[in-house]
Amino acid sequence: MPALGESGYDGATVRNLLDMRSGIRFSEDYLNPGAEVRLIEQAIGWAPGSMPVYRGRCMTSWSAAAAASPRGPFEYRSCETDVLG
């Protein structure tokens, strides 16, 4: 998807997403307001935005950052299902 080509998803395949091995940095720490799971909630309008740059935009406005190369170890990331959708 071109909108994600300049993010941490660059080079990841559909298989990498299905296997939850995209290699992006994505924290599921729901108690941390700065965790990626909270930032994406702001980007899609599910949560009030403490970071106005994200508020009211879409998921692709949130840019995933690469943490490791694709095909790394399995790590559950709820955003992988959003990207697949």
TORGU-953190 format. One record per atom (N, C-alpha, C): atom name; residue in one letter; x, y, z. Coordinates in pm, 1 decimal, always signed. Each point is the difference from the previous one (the first is absolute). Example, Ala and Ser with C-alpha at 12.3 -4.5 7.8 and 13.67 -1.06 7.14 Angstrom:
<recs>
+------+------+----------+----------+----------+
| atom | rest |     east |    north |       up |
+------+------+----------+----------+----------+
|    N |    a |  +1319.0 |   -569.0 |   +780.0 |
|   CA |    a |    -89.0 |   +119.0 |     +0.0 |
|    C |    a |    +90.0 |   +120.0 |     +0.0 |
|    N |    s |    -35.0 |   +105.0 |    -72.0 |
|   CA |    s |    +82.0 |   +119.0 |     +6.0 |
|    C |    s |    -77.0 |   +109.0 |    +73.0 |
+------+------+----------+----------+----------+
</recs>
This chain:
<recs>
+------+------+----------+----------+----------+
| atom | rest |     east |    north |       up |
+------+------+----------+----------+----------+
|    N |    m |    +84.7 |   -116.9 |     +0.0 |
|   CA |    m |    -84.7 |   +116.9 |     +0.0 |
|    C |    m |    +89.2 |   +123.1 |     +0.0 |
|    N |    p |     -9.7 |    +83.4 |   -100.4 |
|   CA |    p |    +88.9 |   +115.2 |    -11.5 |
|    C |    p |     +2.7 |    +90.5 |   +122.9 |
|    N |    a |   -113.3 |    +17.6 |    +66.7 |
|   CA |    a |     -4.9 |    +88.8 |   +116.9 |
|    C |    a |    +88.4 |    -49.1 |   +113.8 |
|    N |    l |    +29.0 |   -127.6 |     +4.2 |
|   CA |    l |    +84.7 |    -55.4 |   +106.5 |
|    C |    l |   +142.2 |    -27.8 |    -47.6 |
|    N |    g |    +29.0 |    +29.9 |   -125.4 |
|   CA |    g |   +130.7 |    -29.4 |    -58.1 |
|    C |    g |   +116.3 |    +72.9 |    +62.8 |
|    N |    e |    -24.9 |   +114.7 |    +60.6 |
|   CA |    e |   +108.7 |    +75.2 |    +63.5 |
|    C |    e |     -3.9 |    -14.4 |   +151.4 |
|    N |    s |    -61.8 |   -106.4 |    +46.3 |
|   CA |    s |     -8.3 |    -25.0 |   +143.8 |
|    C |    s |    +78.6 |   -126.5 |    +32.1 |
|    N |    g |    -13.4 |    -46.7 |   +120.2 |
|   CA |    g |    +65.9 |   -122.4 |    +40.4 |
|    C |    g |    -52.5 |   -122.3 |    -73.6 |
|    N |    y |   -111.5 |    +14.6 |    -71.1 |
|   CA |    y |    -55.1 |   -110.5 |    -77.0 |
|    C |    y |    +67.9 |    -18.3 |   -134.9 |
|    N |    d |    +86.2 |    +90.9 |    -38.4 |
|   CA |    d |    +67.9 |    -10.9 |   -128.5 |
|    C |    d |    +75.0 |   -133.3 |     -7.0 |
|    N |    g |    -30.2 |    -78.7 |    -99.8 |
|   CA |    g |    +66.0 |   -129.3 |    -17.8 |
|    C |    g |    -73.4 |   -116.3 |    +64.5 |
|    N |    a |    -97.5 |    +28.3 |    +84.5 |
|   CA |    a |    -76.6 |   -107.7 |    +63.1 |
|    C |    a |   -100.0 |    -56.1 |   -100.8 |
|    N |    t |    -21.6 |   -128.7 |     +5.8 |
|   CA |    t |    -95.1 |    -65.6 |    -89.1 |
|    C |    t |   -130.1 |    -29.0 |    +74.8 |
|    N |    v |   -101.3 |    -38.1 |    -74.7 |
|   CA |    v |   -125.7 |    -40.3 |    +62.0 |
|    C |    v |    +25.6 |   -117.7 |    +93.8 |
|    N |    r |    +85.0 |    -92.2 |    -40.4 |
|   CA |    r |    +33.9 |   -114.8 |    +84.9 |
|    C |    r |    +61.4 |    +47.1 |   +132.0 |
|    N |    n |    +90.7 |   +101.2 |     -5.2 |
|   CA |    n |    +59.5 |    +53.8 |   +122.3 |
|    C |    n |   -108.2 |    +54.1 |    +92.4 |
|    N |    l |    -99.9 |    +67.2 |    -56.2 |
|   CA |    l |   -109.7 |    +54.1 |    +79.9 |
|    C |    l |    -85.2 |   -111.7 |    +59.2 |
|    N |    l |    -32.8 |    -99.1 |    -80.6 |
|   CA |    l |    -79.3 |   -112.2 |    +49.3 |
|    C |    l |    +71.0 |    -73.6 |   +113.5 |
|    N |    d |   +131.4 |     -8.7 |     -9.7 |
|   CA |    d |    +79.9 |    -68.9 |   +102.4 |
|    C |    d |    +37.0 |    +91.2 |   +116.7 |
|    N |    m |    -42.1 |   +128.4 |     -6.7 |
|   CA |    m |    +37.0 |    +99.9 |   +101.2 |
|    C |    m |   +151.7 |     +7.6 |    +14.3 |
|    N |    r |    +65.0 |    +10.0 |   -114.6 |
|   CA |    r |   +145.7 |     +9.5 |     -6.4 |
|    C |    r |    +41.5 |   +115.7 |    -91.4 |
|    N |    s |    -69.9 |   +111.7 |    +10.6 |
|   CA |    s |    +29.5 |   +113.7 |    -87.1 |
|    C |    s |   +127.8 |    +71.6 |    +40.2 |
|    N |    g |    +37.2 |     -9.5 |   +126.9 |
|   CA |    g |   +120.5 |    +66.8 |    +47.1 |
|    C |    g |    -20.9 |   +144.2 |    +41.9 |
|    N |    i |   -125.7 |    +47.1 |     +5.8 |
|   CA |    i |    -20.4 |   +138.7 |    +42.2 |
|    C |    i |     +7.4 |    +11.6 |   +151.5 |
|    N |    r |    +23.7 |   +122.3 |    +44.9 |
|   CA |    r |     -4.1 |    +28.6 |   +144.1 |
|    C |    r |   -144.8 |    +35.3 |    +33.4 |
|    N |    f |    -60.4 |    -77.1 |    +88.8 |
|   CA |    f |   -138.6 |    +24.2 |    +36.6 |
|    C |    f |    -23.8 |    -51.9 |   +140.4 |
|    N |    s |    -13.8 |    +91.1 |    +93.6 |
|   CA |    s |    -23.9 |    -36.9 |   +138.8 |
|    C |    s |   -149.7 |    -13.8 |    +25.0 |
|    N |    e |    -38.0 |   -109.2 |    +63.2 |
|   CA |    e |   -139.0 |    -23.9 |    +39.7 |
|    C |    e |    -20.7 |    +37.4 |   +147.3 |
|    N |    d |    +84.3 |    +87.0 |    +53.7 |
|   CA |    d |     -9.9 |    +41.8 |   +140.5 |
|    C |    d |   -113.7 |   +101.0 |    +13.6 |
|    N |    y |   -118.1 |    -49.2 |    +35.6 |
|   CA |    y |   -118.9 |    +84.7 |     +4.5 |
|    C |    y |     +3.0 |   +102.9 |   +111.9 |
|    N |    l |    +87.4 |    -15.5 |    +95.7 |
|   CA |    l |    +10.1 |    +97.1 |   +108.9 |
|    C |    l |    +93.6 |   +116.0 |    -34.2 |
|    N |    n |    +72.8 |    -10.7 |   -108.4 |
|   CA |    n |    +94.3 |   +103.6 |    -42.0 |
|    C |    n |    -65.9 |    +86.6 |   -107.8 |
|    N |    p |    -30.0 |   +126.6 |    +29.0 |
|   CA |    p |    -66.0 |    +85.0 |    -99.7 |
|    C |    p |    +85.1 |    +27.5 |   -123.9 |
|    N |    g |   +130.9 |    -24.4 |     +7.4 |
|   CA |    g |    +86.7 |    +20.2 |   -115.2 |
|    C |    g |    +27.8 |   -126.8 |    -79.5 |
|    N |    a |    -60.0 |   -111.6 |    +43.2 |
|   CA |    a |    +20.0 |   -127.1 |    -71.0 |
|    C |    a |    -65.5 |     +7.2 |   -137.4 |
|    N |    e |    +55.3 |    -72.0 |    -93.7 |
|   CA |    e |    -52.1 |     +2.0 |   -136.8 |
|    C |    e |   -146.9 |    -40.2 |     -6.4 |
|    N |    v |    -43.2 |    -92.0 |    +85.6 |
|   CA |    v |   -141.0 |    -39.5 |     -0.6 |
|    C |    v |    -89.0 |   +120.0 |    +33.5 |
|    N |    r |    +44.9 |    +88.7 |    +84.8 |
|   CA |    r |    -77.1 |   +120.0 |    +34.0 |
|    C |    r |     +7.3 |   +104.5 |   -111.7 |
|    N |    l |   +114.2 |    +11.6 |    -66.9 |
|   CA |    l |    +13.2 |    +96.4 |   -109.6 |
|    C |    l |    -88.7 |    -37.9 |   -117.9 |
|    N |    i |     -6.8 |   -128.6 |    -27.9 |
|   CA |    i |    -84.1 |    -41.7 |   -112.5 |
|    C |    i |   -147.9 |    +20.9 |    +32.1 |
|    N |    e |    -37.3 |    -14.6 |   +127.3 |
|   CA |    e |   -138.4 |    +29.1 |    +39.7 |
|    C |    e |    -34.0 |   +146.1 |    -27.1 |
|    N |    q |    +94.8 |    +88.6 |    +21.5 |
|   CA |    q |    -22.4 |   +141.6 |    -29.6 |
|    C |    q |     -9.3 |    +22.1 |   -150.6 |
|    N |    a |    +84.7 |    -68.3 |    -74.7 |
|   CA |    a |     +3.2 |    +18.5 |   -144.9 |
|    C |    a |   -131.6 |    -39.2 |    -65.2 |
|    N |    i |    -65.1 |   -103.0 |    +52.3 |
|   CA |    i |   -125.2 |    -44.6 |    -61.2 |
|    C |    i |   -123.3 |    +58.3 |    +68.9 |
|    N |    g |    +22.4 |    +84.9 |   +100.0 |
|   CA |    g |   -110.4 |    +70.1 |    +63.3 |
|    C |    g |    -71.5 |    -75.6 |   +110.5 |
|    N |    w |    +60.7 |   -107.7 |    +49.7 |
|   CA |    w |    -61.0 |    -75.6 |   +108.7 |
|    C |    w |    +25.7 |    +60.8 |   +136.0 |
|    N |    a |   +100.0 |    +86.0 |    +11.4 |
|   CA |    a |    +36.7 |    +58.2 |   +128.9 |
|    C |    a |    +27.3 |   +148.3 |    -18.7 |
|    N |    p |    -25.3 |    +78.6 |   +102.9 |
|   CA |    p |    +33.7 |   +141.9 |     -8.5 |
|    C |    p |   +149.1 |    +14.7 |    -23.1 |
|    N |    g |    +36.0 |    +97.6 |    -76.2 |
|   CA |    g |   +140.0 |    +16.0 |    -36.0 |
|    C |    g |    +78.1 |    +92.6 |    +89.0 |
|    N |    s |   +101.2 |    -54.2 |    +62.6 |
|   CA |    s |    +94.3 |    +84.7 |    +72.3 |
|    C |    s |   +109.4 |    +44.4 |    -95.8 |
|    N |    m |     +3.4 |    -63.2 |   -116.3 |
|   CA |    m |    +97.5 |    +34.9 |   -102.8 |
|    C |    m |    -79.6 |    +43.9 |   -123.0 |
|    N |    p |    -28.9 |   +128.9 |    -14.4 |
|   CA |    p |    -89.5 |    +49.4 |   -104.5 |
|    C |    p |    +38.5 |    -39.6 |   -141.4 |
|    N |    v |   +125.3 |    -30.8 |    -24.7 |
|   CA |    v |    +40.6 |    -37.0 |   -135.7 |
|    C |    v |    -72.7 |   -126.0 |    -46.7 |
|    N |    y |    -40.2 |    -85.2 |    +91.6 |
|   CA |    y |    -67.8 |   -123.6 |    -36.7 |
|    C |    y |   -151.3 |    +13.1 |     -3.5 |
|    N |    r |    -57.0 |    +85.3 |    +80.7 |
|   CA |    r |   -144.3 |     +4.9 |    +21.5 |
|    C |    r |    -78.0 |    +21.0 |   -128.8 |
|    N |    g |   -101.4 |    -83.7 |    -18.6 |
|   CA |    g |    -92.3 |    +16.0 |   -110.3 |
|    C |    g |    +53.6 |    -40.8 |   -135.6 |
|    N |    r |   +110.7 |    -67.7 |     -2.5 |
|   CA |    r |    +53.8 |    -43.1 |   -128.5 |
|    C |    r |    -30.1 |   -148.5 |    -17.2 |
|    N |    c |    +76.8 |    -70.0 |    -72.7 |
|   CA |    c |    -26.7 |   -141.7 |    -21.0 |
|    C |    c |   +119.0 |    -83.4 |    +46.9 |
|    N |    m |    -16.6 |   -129.8 |     -3.7 |
|   CA |    m |   +105.1 |    -86.9 |    +49.8 |
|    C |    m |   +131.8 |    +20.6 |    -74.3 |
|    N |    t |     -6.5 |    +27.4 |   -128.3 |
|   CA |    t |   +123.9 |    +16.4 |    -74.8 |
|    C |    t |    +72.0 |   +129.9 |    +34.4 |
|    N |    s |    -66.5 |    +90.7 |    +73.7 |
|   CA |    s |    +69.7 |   +120.9 |    +44.6 |
|    C |    s |    +94.4 |    -31.9 |   +114.9 |
|    N |    w |    -24.7 |   -113.2 |    +64.8 |
|   CA |    w |    +90.0 |    -48.1 |   +104.4 |
|    C |    w |   +106.5 |    -81.4 |    -70.9 |
|    N |    s |   +122.4 |    +38.5 |    +14.5 |
|   CA |    s |   +107.2 |    -67.3 |    -72.4 |
|    C |    s |    +73.9 |    -96.2 |    +91.3 |
|    N |    a |     -9.1 |   -126.6 |    -32.1 |
|   CA |    a |    +69.1 |   -103.4 |    +77.6 |
|    C |    a |   +150.2 |    +15.9 |    -17.3 |
|    N |    a |    +71.9 |    -17.2 |   +107.1 |
|   CA |    a |   +145.8 |     +6.3 |     -4.7 |
|    C |    a |    +56.1 |   -141.0 |     +2.8 |
|    N |    a |   +101.9 |    -22.1 |    -78.3 |
|   CA |    a |    +62.9 |   -132.1 |     -3.1 |
|    C |    a |    +80.4 |    -22.3 |   +126.1 |
|    N |    a |     -9.2 |   -118.4 |    +54.1 |
|   CA |    a |    +78.8 |    -36.9 |   +117.8 |
|    C |    a |    +94.6 |   -113.9 |    -34.0 |
|    N |    a |    -40.2 |    -83.7 |    -92.1 |
|   CA |    a |    +80.0 |   -114.3 |    -41.7 |
|    C |    a |    -37.1 |    -30.8 |   -144.7 |
|    N |    s |    +74.0 |    -86.1 |    -61.7 |
|   CA |    s |    -32.1 |    -33.4 |   -138.2 |
|    C |    s |   -118.6 |    -96.2 |     -4.4 |
|    N |    p |    -78.4 |     +4.5 |   -109.9 |
|   CA |    p |   -109.2 |    -96.0 |    -13.9 |
|    C |    p |    +53.1 |   -142.7 |    +11.2 |
|    N |    r |    -87.1 |    -88.8 |    +33.7 |
|   CA |    r |    +30.0 |   -141.7 |    +19.7 |
|    C |    r |    +76.3 |    -24.1 |   +129.5 |
|    N |    g |     -8.9 |    +95.2 |    +90.7 |
|   CA |    g |    +59.5 |    -17.0 |   +132.0 |
|    C |    g |    -89.9 |    -88.8 |    +84.2 |
|    N |    p |    +17.9 |     +3.7 |   +130.0 |
|   CA |    p |    -81.3 |    -85.5 |    +86.3 |
|    C |    p |   -145.7 |    +47.6 |     +6.1 |
|    N |    f |    -89.5 |    -93.6 |    +29.9 |
|   CA |    f |   -140.8 |    +32.4 |    +18.2 |
|    C |    f |    -14.4 |    +98.3 |   +114.9 |
|    N |    e |    -78.9 |   +104.4 |    -20.9 |
|   CA |    e |    -35.2 |    +92.3 |   +107.1 |
|    C |    e |   -139.7 |    +51.9 |    -28.9 |
|    N |    y |    -92.6 |    -26.2 |    +92.1 |
|   CA |    y |   -137.1 |    +44.0 |    -23.1 |
|    C |    y |     -5.3 |   +152.3 |     -9.8 |
|    N |    r |    -63.1 |    +48.2 |   -107.0 |
|   CA |    r |    -22.3 |   +143.8 |    -20.5 |
|    C |    r |   -140.1 |    +15.0 |    -56.4 |
|    N |    s |    -87.3 |    +61.7 |    +75.3 |
|   CA |    s |   -139.0 |    +12.4 |    -45.9 |
|    C |    s |    -11.6 |    +78.4 |   -130.5 |
|    N |    c |    +91.5 |    +88.2 |    -27.8 |
|   CA |    c |     -6.2 |    +80.5 |   -121.2 |
|    C |    c |    +22.4 |    -82.9 |   -125.3 |
|    N |    e |    +61.8 |   -117.6 |    +11.7 |
|   CA |    e |    +21.6 |    -83.8 |   -117.2 |
|    C |    e |   -134.4 |    -37.6 |    -62.1 |
|    N |    t |   -100.5 |    -27.2 |    +83.0 |
|   CA |    t |   -131.4 |    -35.2 |    -53.8 |
|    C |    t |    -64.4 |   +120.0 |    -68.0 |
|    N |    d |    +24.9 |   +119.3 |    +50.2 |
|   CA |    d |    -52.5 |   +120.9 |    -64.6 |
|    C |    d |    +62.8 |    +18.9 |   -136.4 |
|    N |    v |   +129.8 |    -19.0 |     -8.2 |
|   CA |    v |    +70.5 |    +15.4 |   -128.1 |
|    C |    v |    -49.0 |   -105.8 |    -97.7 |
|    N |    l |    -17.3 |   -122.0 |    +44.9 |
|   CA |    l |    -51.0 |   -105.1 |    -87.8 |
|    C |    l |   -140.1 |    +33.5 |    -51.1 |
|    N |    g |    -83.0 |    +58.8 |    +86.5 |
|   CA |    g |   -136.7 |    +36.6 |    -41.9 |
|    C |    g |     +2.6 |   +105.8 |   -105.8 |
+------+------+----------+----------+----------+
</recs>
